[in-house]
Amino acid sequence: MFLRYFYWKETIMPHRAHLQTFRIFSAVKDSCFKERYNKSRLVKDLIAGVTVGIIAIPLAMALGIASGVPPQYGLYTAMIAGFLIALTGGSRFSISGPTAAFVVILHPLVVEHGMGALMVATLISGVLLIAMSVARFGRLIEYIPEPVTLGFTGGIAIVIATLQMKDFLGLPLHELPENYLGKIKELALALPSLHWPDALIGLLTFAVLMLWPKLKLPVPGHLPGVTLGVILSLLLAKAGYDIATIGNRFSFTLADGTAGHGIPPVLPGFVWPWKLPGADGQPIDWSWQTLRTIFPYGISITFLGAIESLLCAVVLDGMTGRRHHANGELLGQGIGNLVVPFFGGITATAAIARSAANYRAGAESPVSAMIHAFVVMLSLLVLAPVLSYLPMASLAALLMMVAWNMSEARKGVELIRKAPRGDTLVYLICLSLTVLFDMVIAITVGILLAALLFMRNISHMTKVTNLGDKNQYFRDNLPADWTVYKINGPLFFAASDRIFSELAHLIKDYRGIVFYMDAVALIDAGGITAFKQFLKTCEAERKRVILCELGAQPDKAIRKAGICSPFLMVTPTIYDALKSVNHFSESKRIRP
């Protein structure tokens, strides 16, 4: 039965197969094996992979720092998770690695519980993502309304931009408070103490990132922006100013005891995630209580990773006209997040901006994403000393640009201006809750509120119309004490009480009523209960009721409910109902 169900899904509804199928390596199989993969396509993938790899290097480092870990962990994530997800996933153009969306979850987790907790939470998310793919939850993105998505991504963007202000302006702050209003207060108090050389570097980098796209050059703005930031920082350092860079902010010690500043120029080694230190620098004492504390973070990472990766795949589908395999993509994300913690990487998911750049650079298959991972690896091995010169202000500017793009401010403004009031309310609530509390609360409340507003709108669409007064045919074929009411819309719990209460009032002067129900597609348990109560009222007043033109679901539901009354009758058509008006007592009554 189970196998037949999915066979039906894929054969009867082929246009939905990409949401129902479950295959590992699906994107690689489709783009490299089902389609002819030749030298020309490889060259295009190579160019795209190198291009997006160059973009990913500073971004991965910046996102690692923003998540509360040294910059090399961001590179490890782009290398390992980026390669594995591309190899095993279901979206041919997606680029995976550390993303800005996770910063609001990972940073508090590292600050409160340490690296070990972050790695274990990532492991949990990997297992849950694989379970979601096996359960065919790839349709998840369909059930998240756009106001909710725009709201929580906009809120995350605001939080990320706020977190970067410390390095962007060179403010003398070590840590910021956990709550958002506390962060704003501390930043405002420290503003008079900004370090103008750092602020100048940040502003220059941000200005280049903003203006570069207008030149419409094939080189991405990240490279010239960061390069100019490095040049300016070297000039200011030579003039005697203290500039915060990766080299003087971070240090490392290798296994052989070699110490250095910046990023270690070696590949990551194998580690047991649960043996990594906690917030106090000591190994975490794992217990049931500790796992209970960490597990909610794992769930948050899972749902955000699923939403981000599927949303990225949907965006790419719109750009390319192709179809991703949703469950395959969840599987790839799960495998990537399951493996990467064993090599020191942090949580990964698909990045919309890098994925779009990958496609625009001419990518043909997931091979470009794998090449991107190799480019990041080479940068670690060859360019580590050079990367140490990157100024923290430039990386903060880079993340602020990411936050701006992530916010989709134009869409948000358009939604506020033109969308229905309910959608605007959901958007603003999601955005506010994400900023003031956290993303999980925002998404939960947003989806619940959107669902309630949807049910309210649908319930208002269910209406009744008196055809006995408006239609000449019914007036000529009905006794004066009978009428016909047409019900339009679903009779579910949010609408049925109102509809049948209204009908009970409208038919007070009639001896019988015909319900024309061809426009009722659904009746649920609430609708059945309301109809039973209405029927009892009709029985007490000795009014007769005829139901006609019932759809398949309402007919089955009424029969299954066992509704039986000498005052109730069901006919297949409106014409049969009119013929039966004067012979009601002799007609065949409904049977369960």
N, C-alpha and C positions, 0 to 999 in steps of 0.2 A: 504493500500500500504506500509506504513512504517513498520507495523508488519510483512507483508509478506517478506519484504526485509531482515529483520534480521532473520526470520525463514529460508530463503534460505541460508543465511550466515552460520547458525549453522548446517543445515542439508546437504547441498551440499558440504560445505568445513569444515568438522569436525576438520581437522588438524589446522584450523585457529580459532576455536571456542574460545580458551583461550584469543585471542586478541579482540573478538567481544562481548562476553557475559558480562552482567552487573548484578552482584549479590553481596549483602552484606553477610558477614560471609562466603565467598566462600571457603577460605582455611580451616576454622574450619569444615565446612560441609563435605568437601572432605576427610579430614584426620581423623576426629573423628566420623563421622556418616556414611558416605558411606563405609569407611573402618572400620573394627572392632578395637575398641580402648580398650585395656585390661591392666592389671596390669603391664605386661612386658614393654609395650610401655610407660606407665606412669613413670616407674622407669627410663627409658632412657631419657625421657623429663626432669625429675627431675634433673638427673646428668648434662645434658646439660644446663639446666636453671641456676643451681648454678654456673657452670663453667663460663658461659658467663656473669652472674651477677657479679662475682668477677672481671672479666675483665672490665666490664662497670663502676664500681664504680669510680676508679680513672680517667678513660677516661671522664665520664660525668662531673666530677668536673673540669677537665682540660679544656674541651671544653666550659663549662660555663664561666670560667675565660677568655679564649681566645676570647669569644664572647662579653666580656665587662660587664658581670654580676657576682655577687657572686657565689661561687661554688655550693651552694644548689640548684640554679635554674636549673643547669644541671642535678642534681639528680631528681628533680621534673619532668623534661622532660622524663627521662628514665623510671620513675615509671608510670606516667599517660599516656603519648603518647605511650610509649612502650607497655603497656597493651592494650590500646584501638585499636591501629593499628593491633596488633596481633589478637585480637578478631574479628575485622570487615574486615580485609584486605584480599588480594588474594594470598599471598605468604606464604607457610607453614613454611619456615625456616628463614624468614627475621627477624632481630632484629632492631628495630627502636629506635631512641633517638637523642640526639644532635650529629651532625657530623662535621668533619673538613671542609667539603665543604662550610658550611654556614658561617664560620668565616669571610670570606672576605666580606660578605654582612652585617652580624649582628653587627660586631664590629664598623664599621663606622656609622651605624644607631644608635647604643646606644650612641656613643660619640657625635654625632651631635644633636640627638633628644630625647634621654633618653629611659627609660624602657617602658613608656607608648606607645611610637611610635613603639617599637619592638613588643609589644603584639598586637597592632592593625594591624600591618603588617602581623603578624602570623595569626590573624583572617581572614584577606583578603585572604591570601594564602589558608587557609582551605576551604573557600567558593569557590575559583577558582578551587581547586583540585577536589572538589565534582562536580562542573560544568563540568570539563574535563572528569570525569568518566561517568557522565550521557550522555555526548556527544560522548562517546566511543573513547576517544583520547588515549587509551591504546597502540595504534600502534605508538605513538610518537617516541619511541626509534629507530624504524626502519628507520626513516628519518634523523637521526643524524650520519654522517659518523664517522668512527673510528678516523681519524686524528683530527677531531674537539673534540671528547670526550677526547682523550689522551692529546690534547693541553690544553684544559681548566682545566682538572684535574691536569696536570703537573704544570700549572701556579698557581693554587690554592695552591698546595703543596709548591711551592717556597715562596709564600707570607706567608703561615702559619709558615714555618721554620724560615723565617726572623723575624716574630713577636715574636717568642719564644726566640730569641737570648738574649733579655734583661734579662729575668729571668734565662735562661740557664747559662749565664755567670755572673749574678749578677751585671749587669751594672746599674749605678746610673741615670736612665732615668725614668721620670714620664710618659710622653706621647711621642709617635712618630709622625712625620708629616704624613699627609694623603697620599701624593704621594710616590711611591715606591723608587724613587731615593733619596728623602729626608730622608726616613727611613735608607737607606744604608749609607748616609752621616753621620747622627746622630750616628748610631751604630759604624761606623769607628772612629769618633771623641771620643766616650766614651770608646773605646776598651782598651786604656791604664789604665783606672780606674776600670777594672773588679775586682770583689770580688772573690779571688781564692777559698775560702771555698765553695761558691755556685757553682762555675765552676767545682770544684772537684766532688761535689755531682751529678751535671748534667752529667759529663763525665762518672762517675761510672754507673749511671742508664742507660745511653745510651749504654755503652759497654755491660752490662748484656742483654739488649733488643736485641742487635745485635747478641751476641754469644749464647744466650740461645737456640734458635731453633736447633742449631747443636747438642745439647745433646739429642734431640728427646725424651724429657720427657713429660708425659701427662699434667703436670702443665704449664699453660701459662706463658710466660716470664714477663708479666706485674707485677705479684705478687712478684716474687723474686727481680725484678729490683727496684720497689718502696720500698720494705721492706729493702733492703740494703741501699737505699737512706735515709730512715728514721733513720736507725741505725747510719750511718755515720753523719747525721745531729745532732743527739743527742750527739754523741761523740765530735763533733766540738763545739756544744753549751756548753757542760760541760767544754771544754777547754777555754771557754771565747769568742768564735767567735759568731758574730751576724748572724744568719741564717734566711733567709726569708722562713716562713712557712704559711700555710693557717691560723693557729691560730693567728699569729701576723700581717698578711696582712688584714684579714677580721674580722668584728665584726657584731653583730646583736642585735636587741631589740625586745623582744616578745610583744604580745598584752597586757600582764599584767605588762609591764614595766621592766621585767627582761632583763638585758643586759649580753652579753657574747662575747667571741672571737671564731672565727672559724665558725662552722656550727650549726644552731639551731636544737636541737634534737626533733623536732616536725614535724607533718605532715603539708603540706601547707594548708592554709585556702582559702576560696573563695574570689576572688577579681574581681572588674570590671576593665577589662584591660585598658579602656580609662581614668580611674581615677588615674592610676599610674603616677609617676612624669616624667617630661621631663628632658632634660640635665642639667637644672639649679636647679633641685630638687623641682620645683614647678609643680602643676598640669598643664597639657597641655591645652592651650586655643584652643579647637577644632573648626575649621572653614573649609569652602570649600577649602581655600588655603592650610591649613595644610594637609587635606586629599589628595590634589593634590600632595603635597610633599612626603607623605608617600606611596601613591599608587604604584609608580614605584618599590619601595622596595618589596611590596607585590607581584607584578608580577615576579620580579627576584627570590624571594623565591619560588614562585609557580613552575616556570619552572625548577629551579635547583632541587627542591624536587621531581618533577615528573621524571626528568632524572635520578637522583640518585637512587630513589626507583625502577624504571623499570630496570635500568642497574644492580642493585643488584639482582633483581629477575631473570634476564637473566643469570647472572653469576651462580646463584644457580641452575637454570635449567640445565646448562651445567655440573655442578658437580653431580647432582642427577639423571638426566634423566627424571625429572618430568616437568610438565607445570604449571606455575603460571597463575592466572587470572588477566590480566593487568588492566582492568577497575575496578575490585574489589580492587586491590592494591591501585589504585589512590583514590578510595572511602575511604578506610581505612586511608590512609595518610591524606585525607581531614578531616575526622572525628577527628582524633587525633589532628591535628593542630587547629581545630575549638574549641575543648574543653580545651586543655592544657593551653591557656593563662588565663582562668578563675581561674587557680590554681597556677599561677606564673611561669609556664613552658615556655621555649623558643621554637623556631622552631625545628621540628623533621623530620627526614626522615630515610629510611633504611640505615644501615651502612654495607658496604660490608665485612670489616674485622671481625666485631662481628658476622655477619650472617654466614660467612664461618666457624668461630670457633664454632658456634652453631651446624652446621651440622656435623663438624668433631668430636664434643663431643658426637654425637649419637642422636641428636634430631629426633623426629618422627613426630611432629606436632606443630602448633602454641602454644600449651600448654607450651612448653619450654620457649618461649618468654614471656609468662605471668608469669611464675615462675621467670624468670630473673628480671621482674619488681618488684616482691615481695622481692627478694633478695636485690635489691637496696633500697627498702623501709625499710627493716629491718636494713640495714647499717646506714640509716639516723637516725633511732630511737635508735639503740643500740650502734653504733660505732662512733657517732658524735664526742665525745671527742678524740678518737684515731685518727680520720681522720684529726683533727686539727694539728697533728704533721707532716703531709705530707709536704715535702719541695717543694717550688715553682720550684726549679731547676729540681727536679725529674719529676714533672708534665710537665715542658717544654720539658724535654727529651722524655717523653711519646708521646707528640704531635709531636715532630720532627720525631719520629719513625713512627707515623701515616702518617705524610707528606711524608716520604720516600716511604712507601708502597703505598700510594695514587698516587704518581707521576708515578708509573709503568715505571721507568727510563729504564729498559731493553727493554720494548716494544717500548719506544720512540727512543732509539738508533737503534733498529732493523728496525724501520720504516724509519729512516733517511738513513740507509745503503742500504735497499733493496726495499723500496716502490718507485713507480713512482715519478718523480720530483714534479708533481702537489700536490700529497698527502703530501710530505715533506714540501712544501711551506705552505699548509694549517695548518699543525701541528705547524710549527714554528711561523706563524702569530698568531694563537690562543693562544699559550703559551705566546708570547710577549705581546699581547693585554691584557690578563688576569693579567699579572704581572704589566704592566705599567698603565692600565686604570681600567677596571673591566670586570667581567665575562660575563655580558649581551652583551657588545660590542663585546667581543671575540667570543661568540657563534653566534651572528648575522652575523658578518663579515665572520666567518669561514664557516657557512652554505651557505651564499651567494656565497662565493668564491668557495666552493666545488661544488655548483650547476652550476656555470659558467664553471668550469673546466670539469664537467661531460658533459654538453651540447657541449662544444668544442670537447671533445673526441668522443662523439656520432656522432657529425656532420662530423668528419673526417672518421668515419666508413661508411658513405654513399658514394658509388662510382658508376661509370658507366663503363660498359664493352661493347665493340663493338663485338657482336656475329656474325655479318654479315661477318666480315673478318676472324674470328677465327674458325667458325664452318662450316664444309663442307656441312652439310644439308641445312643451310640457304643460302650458296652461290649458291647451285644448284636450289633452289626454289624461289629466289628473282631476280627481274630485276636488272641490273647493277646500276641503279640510286636509288635503295632502300637499306636500311640497318636495322639491328635489334640491339637495345641497351638494355642491361639488367641493371636495377637499383637495387642496393643492399643497403638496409638500409632505415630508416625513412626519409620521406620528410617533415621535420619540419622547422620552421623559420630560425634556425641556419645553415641549410644545403641546403635548396631548392634554394636560389638565386645563390649560387655557382654552384650547379648541373645543373640548367637550363641555366645559362650563358655559362657553359662549353659545354653543348649540342648544344646551338645555334651556337657556333663556330665550333663544330665537324661535323655538318650536312650541312655545306654550299654547298657542292658539290652534295648533294642528293636531289631528288625530293620528297621523302617520307621516313618516319621513323616509325618503329614498336617498341613500348616500352614494353618489357617483364618485368612485374611488380609483379611476384609472391613473390619476396623477399622484397616488400615494405609493412610493417605491418601497417604503419601509415602515414597519410598526414594531416597536420593541416592547419589553416587559412593562415599562411605564405606560406605553400607549394601550396595551391590553388591559391593564388595571383601570385606566381612566375610562376605557370603553365599557368595561364591565359595570363600573359605577354609573355611567350614563344609561346603560341598558336597564339597571335596577330602577332608576328614576322613571324610565319609560314604562316599565312593567307596573310600577305603582300608580302611574297616571293612565295606564291601559293604552299607551301609544305604541304603534307598530313601527318596526324598523326593517328596511330592506337594504342590504349591501349589494352593490353590483360593480362589475368591471374590476374585481380585485386582482392585483398583481400576484405573482408567484409567491413572493415572500410574505405579504400580508395574509394571503389565503392560507398558507401553511401555518403561520403563527397563530391565527385565530382557531384553526382546527386543532392544533396541538394544545392550545389553552383549554380546550373542552367547553367552549362557550355554547350553551344550549338554552333556548328560551322559546316558549310558544309565541312570543312577540317578535322574534327575530327570524329573518329569512335571507338567504344568499342566492343571487341569480347571476348567471354568467355575463349578461349584457343589460344595458339600460332598457332596451325594448322588452326583454323578458320581465324586468322589474315593473314596468308600466302595465304590462298585461296582468301581472299578479296583484296589483294594488287592490282590486275588488275581490280577490280570491285568496287573501293572505292566510286565513285559517286552514285552507285545504292544501296549502303548498308544503313541499318537503322542507323540513327544518334542518338547520345545520347540525352536523354530527361531528364529534371530535375525531 
